[in-house]
Amino acid sequence: MTEPSDSAPRQANKRGAARLAAVQALYQMDVAGSGLLEITAEYEAFRLGKEVDGALYREADAQWFRAILAGVVENQKTVDPVIRQSLTEDWPLSRLDSTLRAILRAGVYELMKREDVPVAVIVSEYVDIAKAFYSEDEPKLVNAVLDRVARRVRGEGRGKDAR
């Protein structure tokens, strides 16, 4: 058996696939103004574990997907201020693009409300998602913001803003 190379992305597990799908759904809700029930039904019927335009979506934990989506929507009034506090003053939340906002909202929701999931898992999963969409500084920003939030809401973190 050969070991995967360090440069190859890790294969997502069902929760990781659910997180990625939740970020995509949150983005779609933000950009198209789709509602929670509509977007949840669309993803469960046509995307999670299905083939779309020739690309196969990974099988995802549908319950985890729903929990993240509903949790972000229900808690957005508390999640967004926590994100704002962790950004620098010259980078307000409104200045971030919709994809980055979706990643941060989902990650911060999990840090705040899913204490059953270790901080390191949440941070690394959402940094990996950021790497799937961005090649520049955005993954570092996601890492820094989630680390600051983890220190604030859970008292855990690396104690520095970025690697």
LORO-299388 format. One line per field, with one value per residue: residue in one letter; x, y, z negated of N, C-alpha, C, CB in turn. Coordinates in nm, 3 decimals. Glycine has a CB too. Example, Ala and Ser with C-alpha at 12.3 -4.5 7.8 and 13.67 -1.06 7.14 Angstrom:
BEGIN
lumse	(A|S)
n.x	(1.319|1.285)
n.y	(-0.569|-0.225)
n.z	(-0.780|-0.708)
ca.x	(1.230|1.367)
ca.y	(-0.450|-0.106)
ca.z	(-0.780|-0.714)
c.x	(1.320|1.290)
c.y	(-0.330|0.003)
c.z	(-0.780|-0.787)
cb.x	(1.131|1.408)
cb.y	(-0.447|-0.060)
cb.z	(-0.905|-0.572)
! end
This chain:
BEGIN
lumse	(M|T|E|P|S|D|S|A|P|R|Q|A|N|K|R|G|A|A|R|L|A|A|V|Q|A|L|Y|Q|M|D|V|A|G|S|G|L|L|E|I|T|A|E|Y|E|A|F|R|L|G|K|E|V|D|G|A|L|Y|R|E|A|D|A|Q|W|F|R|A|I|L|A|G|V|V|E|N|Q|K|T|V|D|P|V|I|R|Q|S|L|T|E|D|W|P|L|S|R|L|D|S|T|L|R|A|I|L|R|A|G|V|Y|E|L|M|K|R|E|D|V|P|V|A|V|I|V|S|E|Y|V|D|I|A|K|A|F|Y|S|E|D|E|P|K|L|V|N|A|V|L|D|R|V|A|R|R|V|R|G|E|G|R|G|K|D|A|R)
n.x	(0.084|0.060|0.165|-0.020|0.085|0.227|0.139|-0.101|-0.452|-0.638|-0.870|-1.208|-1.411|-1.742|-1.856|-1.685|-1.741|-2.004|-1.965|-1.836|-2.042|-2.232|-2.109|-2.110|-2.387|-2.460|-2.328|-2.474|-2.725|-2.670|-2.591|-2.796|-3.022|-3.173|-3.395|-3.374|-3.514|-3.569|-3.307|-3.191|-3.351|-3.296|-3.018|-3.014|-3.172|-3.053|-2.771|-2.596|-2.391|-2.453|-2.436|-2.344|-2.351|-2.154|-1.971|-1.901|-2.053|-1.928|-2.032|-2.223|-2.277|-2.592|-2.746|-2.562|-2.499|-2.754|-2.770|-2.556|-2.627|-2.887|-2.812|-2.630|-2.801|-3.000|-2.845|-2.713|-2.722|-2.573|-2.338|-2.218|-2.133|-1.928|-1.747|-1.686|-1.552|-1.318|-1.191|-0.970|-0.990|-0.986|-1.091|-1.391|-1.671|-1.850|-1.684|-1.563|-1.570|-1.857|-1.811|-1.600|-1.721|-1.922|-1.767|-1.643|-1.870|-1.986|-1.775|-1.737|-1.990|-1.982|-1.768|-1.883|-2.123|-2.100|-1.968|-1.896|-1.726|-1.384|-1.170|-0.941|-1.017|-1.233|-1.110|-0.906|-1.060|-1.215|-1.013|-0.904|-1.124|-1.123|-0.881|-0.958|-1.097|-0.942|-0.612|-0.441|-0.405|-0.636|-0.692|-0.515|-0.627|-0.875|-0.779|-0.661|-0.881|-1.060|-0.898|-0.870|-1.139|-1.182|-1.012|-1.143|-1.414|-1.392|-1.165|-0.946|-0.677|-0.407|-0.268|-0.147|-0.181|-0.155|-0.006)
n.y	(-0.118|0.218|0.529|0.835|1.130|1.431|1.654|1.588|1.641|1.567|1.297|1.363|1.294|1.174|1.373|1.583|1.617|1.697|1.940|2.088|2.089|2.231|2.482|2.552|2.562|2.767|2.978|2.985|3.053|3.308|3.449|3.400|3.438|3.227|3.024|2.852|2.600|2.542|2.529|2.324|2.104|2.094|2.032|1.785|1.629|1.650|1.684|1.590|1.320|1.268|1.279|1.568|1.765|1.600|1.574|1.396|1.427|1.391|1.140|1.252|1.331|1.371|1.458|1.602|1.802|1.934|2.021|2.205|2.398|2.485|2.564|2.777|2.961|3.000|3.104|3.326|3.594|3.596|3.472|3.628|3.877|3.770|3.682|3.933|4.056|3.917|3.981|4.216|4.574|4.706|4.521|4.460|4.233|4.255|4.316|4.084|3.817|3.624|3.346|3.319|3.435|3.242|3.015|3.103|3.158|2.901|2.762|2.913|2.885|2.607|2.606|2.754|2.621|2.342|2.175|1.915|1.854|1.851|2.141|2.146|1.978|2.115|2.360|2.265|2.134|2.345|2.516|2.350|2.346|2.614|2.613|2.467|2.648|2.877|3.008|3.186|3.411|3.358|3.100|3.123|3.341|3.229|3.033|3.200|3.356|3.156|3.042|3.257|3.286|3.034|3.052|3.256|3.164|2.901|2.886|2.765|2.710|2.795|3.013|3.192|3.389|3.289|3.024)
n.z	(0.000|0.085|-0.048|-0.074|0.095|-0.048|0.086|0.198|0.169|-0.128|-0.150|-0.185|-0.466|-0.553|-0.717|-0.658|-0.387|-0.418|-0.546|-0.342|-0.148|-0.295|-0.314|-0.042|-0.002|-0.180|-0.058|0.183|0.081|-0.013|0.220|0.413|0.268|0.176|-0.023|-0.344|-0.367|-0.099|0.016|-0.134|-0.065|0.212|0.218|0.084|0.251|0.506|0.498|0.276|0.268|0.531|0.895|1.065|1.342|1.461|1.257|0.963|0.658|0.332|0.100|-0.169|-0.515|-0.572|-0.786|-0.939|-0.752|-0.736|-1.002|-1.025|-0.830|-0.921|-1.176|-1.131|-1.005|-1.205|-1.411|-1.315|-1.394|-1.624|-1.547|-1.337|-1.470|-1.631|-1.440|-1.325|-1.541|-1.536|-1.306|-1.145|-1.190|-0.945|-0.774|-0.740|-0.791|-0.579|-0.369|-0.292|-0.051|0.062|0.046|-0.138|-0.362|-0.403|-0.470|-0.708|-0.868|-0.896|-1.021|-1.259|-1.373|-1.433|-1.619|-1.824|-1.892|-1.871|-2.079|-2.107|-1.905|-1.839|-1.859|-1.691|-1.481|-1.364|-1.285|-1.107|-0.911|-0.798|-0.709|-0.514|-0.339|-0.263|-0.123|0.096|0.245|0.264|0.334|0.230|-0.035|-0.178|-0.306|-0.525|-0.656|-0.732|-0.908|-1.104|-1.197|-1.291|-1.487|-1.667|-1.745|-1.862|-2.083|-2.220|-2.259|-2.349|-2.495|-2.386|-2.157|-1.934|-2.018|-1.856|-1.558|-1.296|-1.104)
ca.x	(0.000|0.141|0.120|-0.051|0.187|0.187|0.075|-0.236|-0.550|-0.694|-1.005|-1.305|-1.501|-1.882|-1.877|-1.611|-1.821|-2.122|-1.920|-1.815|-2.174|-2.297|-2.048|-2.163|-2.528|-2.464|-2.291|-2.588|-2.830|-2.626|-2.587|-2.924|-3.133|-3.253|-3.432|-3.316|-3.584|-3.549|-3.170|-3.169|-3.418|-3.222|-2.892|-3.039|-3.231|-2.977|-2.627|-2.522|-2.368|-2.508|-2.356|-2.394|-2.271|-2.040|-1.887|-1.968|-2.042|-1.899|-2.140|-2.211|-2.365|-2.703|-2.789|-2.460|-2.524|-2.872|-2.740|-2.472|-2.708|-2.988|-2.743|-2.578|-2.915|-3.063|-2.752|-2.634|-2.714|-2.464|-2.217|-2.155|-2.053|-1.808|-1.653|-1.642|-1.454|-1.194|-1.131|-0.909|-1.085|-0.989|-1.155|-1.522|-1.733|-1.913|-1.580|-1.526|-1.660|-1.961|-1.756|-1.524|-1.821|-1.987|-1.670|-1.627|-1.995|-2.000|-1.670|-1.765|-2.107|-1.938|-1.689|-1.971|-2.238|-2.072|-1.857|-1.860|-1.626|-1.261|-1.130|-0.844|-1.091|-1.310|-1.018|-0.839|-1.159|-1.252|-0.894|-0.900|-1.228|-1.072|-0.778|-1.025|-1.149|-0.845|-0.471|-0.361|-0.402|-0.764|-0.683|-0.449|-0.728|-0.969|-0.708|-0.643|-1.011|-1.112|-0.815|-0.910|-1.271|-1.166|-0.955|-1.242|-1.535|-1.362|-1.041|-0.848|-0.619|-0.263|-0.208|-0.092|-0.285|-0.140|0.120)
ca.y	(0.000|0.338|0.642|0.952|1.233|1.547|1.755|1.545|1.677|1.454|1.259|1.409|1.195|1.216|1.502|1.683|1.642|1.773|2.078|2.151|2.112|2.338|2.609|2.581|2.598|2.900|3.070|2.995|3.127|3.447|3.510|3.389|3.466|3.105|2.999|2.735|2.475|2.522|2.489|2.194|2.005|2.084|1.961|1.645|1.557|1.656|1.706|1.506|1.185|1.256|1.333|1.696|1.813|1.512|1.563|1.321|1.484|1.288|1.108|1.338|1.307|1.465|1.515|1.703|1.910|2.008|2.085|2.323|2.500|2.540|2.630|2.907|3.050|3.032|3.174|3.425|3.720|3.585|3.427|3.737|3.966|3.699|3.690|4.073|4.082|3.845|4.041|4.346|4.684|4.744|4.414|4.424|4.113|4.287|4.326|3.949|3.764|3.535|3.214|3.333|3.454|3.113|2.930|3.153|3.139|2.760|2.727|2.978|2.817|2.482|2.636|2.806|2.536|2.198|2.149|1.774|1.842|1.919|2.264|2.116|1.920|2.222|2.453|2.205|2.107|2.468|2.562|2.267|2.395|2.741|2.579|2.417|2.762|2.987|2.968|3.296|3.430|3.330|2.992|3.176|3.423|3.136|2.976|3.303|3.392|3.044|3.028|3.364|3.251|2.919|3.101|3.337|3.093|2.772|2.892|2.678|2.763|2.787|3.129|3.281|3.413|3.209|2.946)
ca.z	(0.000|0.091|-0.131|0.007|0.086|-0.127|0.169|0.236|0.068|-0.202|-0.111|-0.283|-0.523|-0.531|-0.782|-0.580|-0.267|-0.463|-0.571|-0.212|-0.089|-0.372|-0.271|0.091|-0.017|-0.242|0.050|0.274|0.011|-0.020|0.353|0.485|0.178|0.156|-0.161|-0.409|-0.331|0.045|0.046|-0.196|0.020|0.339|0.198|0.049|0.365|0.631|0.489|0.182|0.317|0.667|1.004|1.114|1.455|1.482|1.137|0.858|0.524|0.233|0.007|-0.285|-0.629|-0.548|-0.915|-0.972|-0.656|-0.782|-1.131|-1.001|-0.761|-1.011|-1.286|-1.085|-0.982|-1.334|-1.502|-1.241|-1.469|-1.723|-1.477|-1.263|-1.556|-1.676|-1.326|-1.315|-1.648|-1.506|-1.186|-1.172|-1.167|-0.804|-0.697|-0.795|-0.736|-0.450|-0.266|-0.251|0.052|0.010|0.014|-0.262|-0.469|-0.429|-0.540|-0.845|-0.942|-0.931|-1.119|-1.387|-1.429|-1.495|-1.738|-1.929|-1.929|-1.863|-2.170|-2.094|-1.799|-1.881|-1.789|-1.584|-1.368|-1.300|-1.218|-0.991|-0.805|-0.727|-0.636|-0.392|-0.248|-0.207|-0.025|0.216|0.320|0.272|0.330|0.175|-0.180|-0.243|-0.406|-0.645|-0.723|-0.795|-1.022|-1.207|-1.255|-1.369|-1.605|-1.760|-1.796|-1.951|-2.209|-2.288|-2.301|-2.412|-2.571|-2.321|-2.034|-1.928|-2.081|-1.755|-1.458|-1.172|-1.102)
c.x	(0.088|0.079|0.085|0.059|0.135|0.112|-0.066|-0.335|-0.605|-0.834|-1.101|-1.385|-1.645|-1.913|-1.805|-1.685|-1.946|-2.084|-1.900|-1.950|-2.247|-2.241|-2.101|-2.309|-2.542|-2.428|-2.410|-2.703|-2.796|-2.637|-2.724|-3.044|-3.224|-3.281|-3.375|-3.382|-3.561|-3.409|-3.138|-3.230|-3.342|-3.094|-2.915|-3.092|-3.134|-2.825|-2.553|-2.512|-2.418|-2.408|-2.423|-2.300|-2.143|-1.948|-1.966|-1.944|-2.017|-2.022|-2.118|-2.308|-2.476|-2.749|-2.691|-2.477|-2.640|-2.844|-2.655|-2.554|-2.807|-2.923|-2.689|-2.694|-2.977|-2.975|-2.674|-2.620|-2.611|-2.332|-2.145|-2.078|-1.925|-1.702|-1.597|-1.535|-1.319|-1.126|-1.064|-1.008|-1.096|-1.050|-1.289|-1.578|-1.792|-1.811|-1.536|-1.620|-1.753|-1.908|-1.682|-1.618|-1.888|-1.895|-1.659|-1.754|-2.012|-1.898|-1.697|-1.888|-2.063|-1.856|-1.778|-2.070|-2.210|-1.951|-1.814|-1.755|-1.501|-1.227|-1.040|-0.913|-1.163|-1.217|-0.957|-0.938|-1.193|-1.133|-0.880|-1.005|-1.182|-0.967|-0.839|-1.073|-1.045|-0.702|-0.383|-0.366|-0.531|-0.759|-0.616|-0.546|-0.828|-0.905|-0.699|-0.776|-1.064|-1.030|-0.851|-1.044|-1.260|-1.109|-1.060|-1.358|-1.508|-1.237|-0.933|-0.797|-0.470|-0.195|-0.138|-0.191|-0.272|-0.010|0.221)
c.y	(0.124|0.447|0.759|1.057|1.352|1.650|1.717|1.586|1.553|1.424|1.301|1.291|1.247|1.348|1.613|1.718|1.723|1.919|2.153|2.183|2.225|2.475|2.649|2.627|2.736|3.008|3.093|3.074|3.275|3.516|3.512|3.422|3.347|3.087|2.868|2.605|2.441|2.468|2.352|2.084|1.985|2.003|1.814|1.566|1.546|1.664|1.607|1.363|1.162|1.309|1.460|1.745|1.732|1.497|1.491|1.390|1.370|1.263|1.188|1.295|1.412|1.531|1.625|1.825|1.998|2.085|2.211|2.434|2.567|2.617|2.766|3.005|3.094|3.119|3.286|3.557|3.715|3.546|3.545|3.835|3.901|3.701|3.832|4.105|4.019|3.893|4.171|4.455|4.722|4.635|4.377|4.300|4.138|4.296|4.188|3.899|3.658|3.397|3.218|3.355|3.322|3.020|2.974|3.134|2.995|2.719|2.787|2.918|2.688|2.505|2.679|2.703|2.387|2.166|2.003|1.751|1.917|2.040|2.233|2.059|2.030|2.314|2.387|2.175|2.234|2.534|2.482|2.312|2.526|2.713|2.525|2.532|2.870|2.933|3.074|3.298|3.390|3.212|3.036|3.263|3.335|3.075|3.077|3.336|3.279|3.020|3.133|3.332|3.134|2.962|3.177|3.253|2.961|2.774|2.802|2.747|2.758|2.904|3.222|3.286|3.330|3.130|3.013)
c.z	(0.000|0.004|-0.040|-0.010|0.006|-0.044|0.210|0.129|0.001|-0.149|-0.222|-0.337|-0.505|-0.599|-0.706|-0.453|-0.302|-0.488|-0.440|-0.146|-0.163|-0.333|-0.134|0.083|-0.080|-0.140|0.142|0.210|0.009|0.115|0.421|0.398|0.156|0.007|-0.212|-0.364|-0.184|0.075|-0.015|-0.110|0.151|0.322|0.167|0.168|0.483|0.617|0.399|0.233|0.459|0.770|1.056|1.223|1.473|1.363|1.028|0.725|0.427|0.147|-0.121|-0.394|-0.621|-0.677|-0.958|-0.881|-0.702|-0.911|-1.112|-0.935|-0.854|-1.125|-1.248|-1.068|-1.115|-1.423|-1.435|-1.318|-1.581|-1.657|-1.411|-1.353|-1.608|-1.564|-1.317|-1.418|-1.617|-1.379|-1.226|-1.133|-1.019|-0.714|-0.761|-0.725|-0.598|-0.337|-0.215|-0.143|-0.010|-0.029|-0.119|-0.381|-0.505|-0.507|-0.686|-0.927|-0.986|-1.037|-1.256|-1.453|-1.500|-1.622|-1.855|-1.980|-1.930|-1.949|-2.168|-1.986|-1.842|-1.794|-1.671|-1.461|-1.293|-1.222|-1.094|-0.878|-0.728|-0.658|-0.507|-0.291|-0.184|-0.100|0.104|0.304|0.347|0.269|0.266|0.022|-0.252|-0.341|-0.536|-0.725|-0.797|-0.919|-1.136|-1.276|-1.342|-1.495|-1.709|-1.825|-1.895|-2.085|-2.288|-2.341|-2.372|-2.499|-2.515|-2.196|-2.042|-1.997|-1.985|-1.639|-1.332|-1.183|-1.017)
cb.x	(-0.096|0.155|0.230|-0.188|0.232|0.309|0.159|-0.240|-0.664|-0.698|-1.014|-1.399|-1.468|-1.977|-1.830|-1.471|-1.861|-2.182|-1.787|-1.731|-2.258|-2.279|-1.893|-2.151|-2.602|-2.368|-2.169|-2.637|-2.847|-2.482|-2.488|-2.940|-3.212|-3.181|-3.581|-3.327|-3.734|-3.571|-3.071|-3.229|-3.563|-3.188|-2.813|-3.137|-3.358|-3.023|-2.602|-2.588|-2.434|-2.643|-2.338|-2.406|-2.236|-1.963|-1.839|-1.918|-2.171|-1.779|-2.147|-2.236|-2.286|-2.821|-2.797|-2.316|-2.553|-2.990|-2.668|-2.350|-2.782|-3.078|-2.631|-2.499|-3.022|-3.098|-2.655|-2.698|-2.850|-2.501|-2.252|-2.259|-2.137|-1.842|-1.724|-1.761|-1.507|-1.222|-1.238|-0.775|-1.043|-0.849|-1.064|-1.620|-1.841|-1.990|-1.459|-1.526|-1.579|-2.071|-1.661|-1.424|-1.929|-2.029|-1.531|-1.589|-2.114|-1.984|-1.536|-1.784|-2.211|-1.857|-1.587|-2.045|-2.349|-2.049|-1.896|-1.984|-1.682|-1.145|-1.059|-0.738|-1.191|-1.388|-0.906|-0.768|-1.288|-1.315|-0.765|-0.922|-1.363|-1.013|-0.682|-1.142|-1.264|-0.867|-0.421|-0.409|-0.373|-0.868|-0.607|-0.324|-0.800|-1.012|-0.568|-0.583|-1.112|-1.115|-0.666|-0.917|-1.368|-1.074|-0.833|-1.295|-1.622|-1.346|-1.067|-0.909|-0.666|-0.219|-0.113|0.051|-0.284|-0.141|0.097)
cb.y	(0.000|0.386|0.683|1.011|1.279|1.611|1.780|1.391|1.759|1.482|1.105|1.515|1.168|1.109|1.498|1.631|1.509|1.710|2.078|2.059|1.983|2.315|2.597|2.457|2.494|2.906|3.015|2.854|3.074|3.453|3.435|3.250|3.580|2.980|2.998|2.750|2.488|2.653|2.595|2.190|2.049|2.224|2.025|1.637|1.627|1.771|1.842|1.509|1.088|1.331|1.228|1.801|1.960|1.562|1.703|1.175|1.565|1.329|0.953|1.484|1.315|1.392|1.404|1.644|1.851|1.913|1.986|2.286|2.438|2.427|2.545|2.893|2.980|2.904|3.075|3.452|3.754|3.482|3.320|3.813|4.011|3.553|3.650|4.168|4.030|3.698|4.065|4.363|4.806|4.776|4.289|4.542|4.061|4.419|4.401|3.854|3.704|3.519|3.167|3.448|3.558|3.046|2.937|3.301|3.183|2.672|2.774|3.129|2.784|2.400|2.746|2.926|2.563|2.154|2.189|1.693|1.897|1.821|2.360|2.018|1.813|2.304|2.497|2.076|2.046|2.566|2.548|2.118|2.416|2.831|2.475|2.327|2.822|3.087|2.938|3.430|3.572|3.302|2.873|3.258|3.513|3.024|2.930|3.430|3.426|2.917|3.039|3.501|3.215|2.812|3.190|3.445|3.068|2.667|2.856|2.538|2.905|2.780|3.086|3.234|3.555|3.301|2.803)
cb.z	(-0.122|0.236|-0.234|-0.032|0.227|-0.190|0.293|0.260|0.130|-0.354|-0.083|-0.223|-0.675|-0.582|-0.928|-0.546|-0.198|-0.590|-0.652|-0.120|-0.093|-0.524|-0.268|0.182|-0.101|-0.364|0.131|0.316|-0.133|-0.070|0.441|0.541|0.232|0.213|-0.175|-0.559|-0.359|0.121|-0.008|-0.337|0.049|0.391|0.084|-0.068|0.410|0.707|0.440|0.043|0.226|0.678|1.119|0.999|1.436|1.596|1.088|0.855|0.486|0.145|-0.022|-0.247|-0.767|-0.483|-1.024|-0.958|-0.514|-0.803|-1.223|-0.911|-0.643|-1.067|-1.335|-0.952|-0.894|-1.408|-1.560|-1.105|-1.528|-1.831|-1.372|-1.185|-1.673|-1.716|-1.192|-1.332|-1.781|-1.495|-1.075|-1.095|-1.247|-0.757|-0.689|-0.782|-0.831|-0.461|-0.321|-0.371|0.169|0.113|0.126|-0.251|-0.426|-0.296|-0.471|-0.843|-0.857|-0.805|-1.069|-1.367|-1.318|-1.395|-1.707|-1.877|-1.835|-1.715|-2.311|-2.063|-1.662|-1.877|-1.886|-1.634|-1.417|-1.406|-1.315|-1.033|-0.867|-0.824|-0.724|-0.428|-0.324|-0.319|-0.084|0.179|0.246|0.157|0.471|0.231|-0.209|-0.139|-0.347|-0.606|-0.622|-0.696|-0.979|-1.146|-1.144|-1.284|-1.568|-1.688|-1.679|-1.886|-2.182|-2.194|-2.181|-2.307|-2.713|-2.286|-2.007|-1.785|-2.184|-1.708|-1.421|-1.042|-1.052)
! end
